Each structure stands twice: as structure tokens, then as C-alpha cells.
Amino acid sequence: MIRVASIDIGTVSVRLAVADVENGKVLRCAKQSRICDLGEGLASSGKLSQAACERVVATVDEYLSAAKGAGATQACCTLTSAARDASNSNDLICELENRGLHPEVIPGRVEGSLTFLGVARDFPGQRIVVADNGGGSTELAVGALAVSAEGVPDNLNLEFVRSSDVGCRRVTEQCLPGDGPATEAMLADARSFCDVRFEADIPWHEDGSPRRLQDGTAALADYRGDNPSCGVARPTRLVAVGGTVTSLVAIDAALDPYDSSFVHLHELTAQQVDGLIDMLAQLNVEERRHIIGLQAKRAPVILAGAVAIRELMRTTGFDRLTVSESDLLFGLSAVAAAAAGDAEGVSPVNWLPQLTCLS
């Protein structure tokens, strides 16, 4: 058994997982999350702000201390959408390297693959589509994971992986700025923003049959099948991860305090999401901060996130989704352990992180 620490720096949140892994199976995973808003102002400036970077670095310092205290022997660090987009990401990377880390800005294909690996363990043998709806992007992955009788991942079959530029922070800054309630025109703009991007990236038609993708599109570059232009048929289940969907469950159920065991594998219908959008749109940001079940720091971006989730459901053709707490951190923990020698050093997603020794 190997105990590893994984730090994921996203557009909105910075998260830590300390996990015990054996033969590719995550036996235990303790997670922490803090909203640092790395992507705040990125849409207008094209850069990460100094204040946001300082928040991230301070959080990473705390996480490294916590990981050492928890007995993790190795650590990895990844950055996603905001770092991919910003022109000055290297400034933040240098600060992280000064802490002894080997930070890696991972492409959307790797991000989606890791999330799928983490989620699919709860749906062994099922062909599913996993949507990781973050602050700057939404990763879509279609496939199935075979698991042995002992719960060890056996064979990962990824048919399609794609990153769409739709996330709660991005949609907020592009379509839903300001602190007041949202007008119908603003909501229509947000829906259109999401629709255009999702519809270009979904590899099946409205009736569920495979949709032939256009040659030369970005979607083809991230496709992992043998015949990328043929598209894929719609899977039987949509599983979503990320702070927006977990928050929507918590708001709908008025969870106080948050209960991850209740949220994990909970289902949300399109009708429920519509109702939550209607409620959130009528409130200003300050009023949203007081909603039971919602972290106050997520109030500025929760409406945009809810719109993105609803449009994702519409464009993929699902009237309900399953929410998972087994996210990118679970997949990242598994491949970090492989990099440290677990599972004969083999990564199911053909990517291994660079590790930092914590001892």
C-alpha cells in the first residue's frame, strides 16, 4: 500500500487528497477543498491576478504541511483550465516549484481521463458519460471501466474525451457579471454561450446515434477511439462531478452541514435544476451567500454553474444526472501511486505525474 498526496489547482477551488492506494485501487481518500478563485478576472485580463496566486500558494503551503502530517510519502500537483488559459501561468508555477513541487498544467484530455477513472469505479462495467464541470471548463469522457471481484480496476476503455470551454467562473464573467439578480436577457445569453460550445462537442445526435464530427475540429484531437470521425452512441447514464453539482444537491436538500455521503450518487432531475436556476436568478449575490447548503464564496458563480449543468443535460439528452464525489482526485491518486511504484508503474490513462518526495 502507498499513501500519496494529490493537489489539484482549479479555476475556482484548490483541493487536496491524501489517499491509500494498492494495486490501482483507492482504499481510502481524505479530501480538503478551499475556494481560491484563481480564475477571477481572467476572462477580461488574460492573466492570473497576483492576489489570486497568493491565495493559491498560501493554500498549497497548508496542504503540504497537512499531507506530511498525514504520512503521505509522495505528492503531485496539477493545474487545469485557468492555468491553461492565462498568459502568466509560469509565475505561479515558479512559486510552486520553490516549494519543491513539480507542478504540471495538464491538458483537458488528461483531466477528463483522470476524472473518468475516479468516477467509473462506482459504475463497474457500465458505459457512462462523465462530466467534470469546473470553473473554466467542462471535461466530457465516455467509456467503461472493468473492475475485478476484489474491486481492482482491470480494464479502462475510453471512447471519447473532450474539454469544452464552459465553466462557472467563465460563464459568470462572460454572461452574468455584477452582483444583482439576473435578467431574462442575461440568462438567455448564458444559455446560448453554453449551448454553442456543448453542441459542438457532443459526439451523438439528439436521437442518441453517433454524430460524425467534422474533420479538423478540436474535438477530433481529443478523441481516443479507432475511428474518430464516426462519433459515439449516447451512453445510458450521465454522471457529473464538481462544486456546482454538489452544491446544487446541498441547496436542494438544505444540507447544513454538508454531508458528502448524502451527495454521493444522489440524482438531480432537469426539473429540479430548472427550479434552482429560477430561485438563484431572483437573488443578488449577497442574498445567495445566505442560502442553506451553499458555501458563501461560491455565491458569485453558482447561478452560472447551474445554467451550465442544465444546458449540458439538454444538449446530451439526459433528463436526470447522477452526482459523484469520486472525482479527478481519485483518478489522480491512482496514477500518482502508479508513478511511485504501485500496480507495476502502469497508468490506465497513459499519463503519470511527476512526484515530490515528502519524507
N, C-alpha and C positions, 0 to 999 in steps of 0.2 A: 504493500500500500504506500502511496506517495501523497503527501499533503502539499498542495500548491496554492499560491495566491494569484488571482487574476484581477487586474484593474482595467476597467473599460471607461474611456473618456468620451462621452457622447455630446451632442449639441445642447442638451438640457441638463442631464444628470451625469455624475461621476459615480461609478459603482465598484464595489469590491466583493469578491467571492473568495473564501478560504474553503477549499474542498479536499476531501479524501477520495482518491481515485485508485481503482485496482482493476487491471485488465480492461481498461476503457470504460468501466462503469463508475459513475459518480455515486459514491456511497453516502456522502454527507456534504451538504453545501450550505455554509452560513454566509448570508449576504448583507451588505450595507449599501445605502444609496443616499446621495446628497445632491440637491439641485444647485448647480453652479452656473447655469446659463452661459456656457461657453460661446454659444452662437448668438448671443444678444447683440443686435446691431449689425450683424454680419451681412444681411441682405443689402443694406444701404452702403456700407463702407467697404465690403470685400475683405475685411480684416478682423482678426480676433482682438478685442479690446484688452488693454493692459490689466484693467480691473478684473475682467473675466479670467484671464490667465492666472492672475494672482490667487483667485478663489480656487481654481483647479489645483494649482501647485500646493496650496495650503492643505487641501483635502487629501491629495496624494501623500503628503508627508504624514498625515494622521493614519492613512491606510497602511503605509509601510510599517509604521510602528505597531499597528494592530495585527498585521499579518505575522510579524516576528513574534509578538506576544502569543499568538495562537499556534505557534510551532510550525508555520509554513517554512519549507526549506528553499523553495524556488518561487520566483514571481515573474509574471509577464505583464505587459502594458500595451493596450491597443487604443487607437483613436479612430473615430469614424467620420461622419458626414461633415461636421463643421471644420475639422482639420483638413479634410479633402478639398473643401471649397476655399479656405482662407489663403490669402497670398503670403501671410506671415507666420504660417504654422511652425516653421523652423525655429522661431523664437521660443515657443512653448516646448518644442521637442528638446532644445538645448537645455532648458531648465530641468526637464525631466531626466535627461542624461546626467546632469550634475548630481542627481540623487542616486546614481548608479544603475538606473533603469535602461532598458533597450526599447524605447517606445517605437511602435510601428503604426503608421497610418495605413489601415487595411482597406482594400477596395471593396465595393459593395458586394461583389461576388463572394468574397471570403466571409464578409459579415453575414450575408444571408445563409451561407452554408453552415457556419458555426451555430447560428440560431436554430436552423432546422435540426442539426444534430442534437442540440439541447432539448428541443421540444418533442421530437419524434419518439424519444424513449418512452413517453407516456401513451403512444399510439402504435405499439409494435405491429408491423406488418400492414398497417393501414396507409393507403395512398392519400396524402393530405397536401394542402397548400398552407404554408406558414407565412404570416405577415408580421414583420417586425416594424411597427410604426413608431419611429423615433422623433427627434426634434427637427432634423433636417432632411430625412429620407425615410422611405419605406422599402424594406427588402422583402421580396416575394420569392419563395422557394417551393417547388413541387417535387414530391418524391415519396419514398417509403424507406423505413428502417427495419430490417430484420433483427430480432433480439433472441438470444438463446434462452433456454429454460431457466438459466441462472440469472437472467436479466442483463447479460453482457451483450453490447452491440455486436452484431455479427456481419451484416452487410448493409451499407448505405447506398441507395440508388437514387441519386438526384437527377431529375429530368430537366429542370429549368431553374435558373437563379437569375434574378434581376433586381436592380436597385432603381427605384423611382424617386425623383426629387420632390417628394411630398412628405412634410413633417410638420409637427405642431408649431414649432418656432418659425419655420419658413413661411407657412400659410398665415400665421399671425402677422408677421412683418409685411408680407406682400398684400394681404387682403383684409385683415381685421385689426388695423392699428388703433391706437387710442385706448382710453380706459373706460369709455362709456358702453352702454348697451349696443348691440349690433343691429343695424338696419337690415331690411329685406334685401336691399341692393348689395350691401356688404356680404351677406350670407350667399347671395347668388354668385357673386364674384369668387368667393371662396370655393363654392361647389364647382364652378367652372374650372378654376385653377387645378383642383384635384382631378376632375373628370378627364381633362385633356391629357394629363400625364399618365393616369392609370389606364385609360383606354388604349393608349399607345403601347402599353407594356403587358397587357393580359394576353396570353397565348391561346385563348379559346374564344369561340363565338358565344353569343348570347344563349344559344341552344346547348352549349356545353361541348360542341365539337371542336377539334383542333383548328386554330386560326393560323393560316400561313403568314409568317412575318415577312416584311419587306427586306430584300437584300440590302445590306449596307446600313441597316438601322443599328442603334446602340444595343437594342435588345438582343440581337444575334451574338454580340460579343460576349455576353454573359451566359449564353445558353450552353448546357452541358450534355445535350443529347447527341446521338449519332447523325441525325438529320435535322439541323436546327430550323430550316425553313418551314418544316411541316407543323410546327406548333405542338401543343399537347392538349389532351382532353381535360375537361374540368374535373378535379378530384371530388371526393364525396364530402369533405369537411374542410372548413376554413378555421384555422387556429391563429389567434392574434396574441402578440406579446407587446410589452411596452407600458410606460407610465400612463398613457392616455386610457387604454382599455382597462387596466387595473383600477384606475381612478373612477372610471365610469361605473364599474361594478360596485365600488365602495360608496359612491354617491347614491346610486340606485337603491342600495340596501342600507344606507345611512350607517355605515360601519364606523364605530368610534369605541375603541381604537381599531386600526386596520387589522384585518385577520387574513393572512396570506392563505391559510388552509381553506377559508371560505371562498376566496377569489379564484384559487387554482382550479381549473377545469369547470368554472362557472360559465353558463351560457348567457349571451345577450342577444335579444332579437332586434331586428331593424326598427320595430315599433318602439321598443324601449330607448334605443339611441335617438330616434326622432324626438321623443318626449324630453330627453335630456338636453338636446340641442335647443328646443323651444324654451326650456326653463333657463338655460345658461345665457341665451341671447337676450333675454329681458333684463339681465342683471349687469351692473357695471363691475369692473374688476374688483373693487373694494368689497362689494357685496358677495362676489364669488369666493373671496377669501374666507368667508364665514360659513360656507356650505359644509355640512357634516359629511365626512368621508373624503374631503379634498384637502391635500396639502396646500397651505396658503401660498407658497411660492409657485405652485402650478396654476394658480388662478389666471394669470395673463394669457396662458396658452391652451387652456383646457377646451375652450369652445372650438378653436381651430382644429385641435386634435379630434374632437368628436365629429366635426364635419368630415375630416379626412377618413375616419373609420366608416362613417355612413356611406360615403361615396365609394370607398373600397368595397363594401358589401354590395352596393348596387352594380358596380362595374364587373365584379367577379361572379355575380349571380347568386349570392347567398342571402337568405333572409334571417339567418342566425349565425353566430360565431361562437367558438369556444375560447375562453381566455386562459392563458397558461402563465405560470410563474417560472417555468423551466425555460430559460431564455438563453441569449448568447453566452452568458456567464457559465452556464452548464457545459455548452459546447467548447468554450474557450478553456475551461478547466480540464476537460478530457484531453484536448490536444496539447495543453501545457504539460500535463502528466506524461504524455507520449514523448514530448521533447526531453523530459527528464528521465526517460528510460522505461516508462510503463508501456505495456502492450507491444513490446519489442520495438518501440520507437516509431510505430506506424500510425499515421494520421488518416482517419476516414475521409477527410476533406482535402487531402493532398497539400496541406499547408501546416507548418509548425512555427510557433512563435519563438522569438529569442528570449532566453531566460536570464534572470539575475539571481545570483546566489544570495540568500538572506542570512546564512549562518555566519 
